[in-house]
Amino acid sequence: MCGIVGYIGSKEKKSVIIGGLKELEYRGYDSAGMAIMSGECCSDIHYFKAVGKLENLSNKMSDFSSEGFGVAIGHTRWATHGKPTEINAHPHLGEYSFVIHNGIIENYKELKDELESQGVKFISQTDTEVIVHLFERYNKTAKSPFEAYKQTIARLRGAYATLLITKAAYGEVFFAKNAAPLIVAKNGDEIYFSSSDASLIGLGKEAMYLEDGVIGHAKLGAIEIFDKNLKALQLSFTELPKDKGYAQKDGYRFFMEKEIYEQSQVISECLMGRVKDDNVNLEVSDDVFDGIDEVVLCACGTSYHAAITASYLFERIAKIRAKVEIASEFRYKEPLLKPNSLFIVISQSGETADTLEALKIAKEHGLKTMAICNVDNSSIVRLAGEVMLTRAGIEKGVASTKAFATQVICLWLLSLKLAKLRNVIDEKTMLNELKALRNIPSVVHFDPKLQERIYRLAKHYLHGHGFFFIGRDIFYPLALEGALKLKEISYLHAEGYPAGEMKHGPIALADDGLYTIALLPSTLLYEKTKSNVEELAARDANITAISPVAFELSDDFIQTNTYEHPMSEFFEMMIVLQLFALEISIRLGNDVDMPRNLAKSVTVE
Ligand code: F6R
């Protein structure tokens, strides 16, 4: 999704902005641009835009330098209104002002009609352009440019994180935020802006995560921020981490590959302090579980697959009804919510618009809420009643891997906590669960020979007309996740199915051009799943069996280890599926970390 960076200071502004936008690249974008106000005189604002990668923008600016004091704003755009063209790339310009924006202005059409009827000419098809024209119109009569900016923002409906610079206020940045992330950071007198702290690390010393509805302006060494009633707010900064190195690739070819290997370490971190004295010890207050007779799990994409996995765990271990909702469907279905439900949202980024909205709805209905999230200070974390952080560290690959693993761990821990509070788990079972949990970091610590084997098999799968990933019970959401990973980074058609559902329709597709990736754990419904796979083999589908038990009908076989606990098998098979998608994508020559059309943080609905 779009990224925003801004800077006030004397560093070379082009490099600060490109460097900052590079850190946001993993979120996905299709064009980029920046505007720089520098030099002695306020008449100097230069702007540049380019379609495609940041490199194209850099190349366009190769002869430009911006030494000395100045102000700059930069943006990576992921098209929502209007095609990914140079004209539609940000910044958008008026006669003397420039604006960048993340989010969607819902009433832009009405504002555009109004401005056009007053003779304003629009050059882009974006919703963003209304901001700069509204500003310049109000600035004709307002007491000051910032007053004009306040009047502008008051007219906007929808989601926005926006920065505006204008020759009418030399050296200043005007900013506003609603339902899209925006952070302001400082280092001495220098001021930075960004839509994510990833681009601020190493630049700013401390940061303020802005709340919805705020508006403000900043110049060298001075920031003023107002709440939605235009009451001045106390500035409250927190220290930013200093180490940029942690987000680099560490010798792996792709961030996704590094993140697959990191899973053992991040799961250990996720468990740290949470399993103590043969008990689950969570940071969430026990009160949140009081009187609860249902858990509603709500999320999108991979996080939704973690939710489905958890629904099995909650029902089986904690003996509590668990319902799963896709956040993008939840918003408009007029959901019937029960006061005794605990509403749990799951999100890597903490900024997914649909999940955030679902959380707001649950809160409005007075439900107890909880977030399982990877990004501290994100919008979802700030809104949820209780929070469990997944502690996976920055996830840069667009295709989620370590975030999923840690989400499932957190949800497993929660189900155990709830089982204990509800008195439905005996000591022996609890000890067995905890033993299995503690062992997961070694389960996902895989031998590189596994990757080598999958790399060799991957060449079999570059053609054909599709993939079915099948499994039962918790291996069904894992099958969904395996299929999503493959789709995302290899662009091959793949579907996840409960193995028992194949004969209700999908088996009609079975032939020698169809690949079936069968999850055959030995600890859960082995015989049942095996019969489903045999039905496919009988119709000449290509079978890849992932199992600790040799499967004579398989065309390819990936042998996993034997465990006693289904969750151990779950996590090992998760690794196999992640590597499977990775190696196929690499063989196809795709951009593994930044697959086409996708964004890391989906901040629009
Ligand atoms: C898949 C993927 C997406 C996200 C989804 C939700 O690899 O990354 O499907 O899982 O967009 O994002 P979060 O978890 O940030 O709410």
Boltz pocket constraint, residues with backbone or C-beta under 6 A from the ligand:
constraints:
  - pocket:
      binder: B
      contacts: [[A, 300], [A, 301], [A, 302], [A, 303], [A, 304], [A, 346], [A, 347], [A, 348], [A, 349], [A, 350], [A, 351], [A, 352], [A, 355], [A, 398], [A, 399], [A, 400], [A, 401], [A, 484], [A, 485], [A, 488], [A, 599], [A, 600], [A, 601], [A, 602]]
      max_distance: 6.0
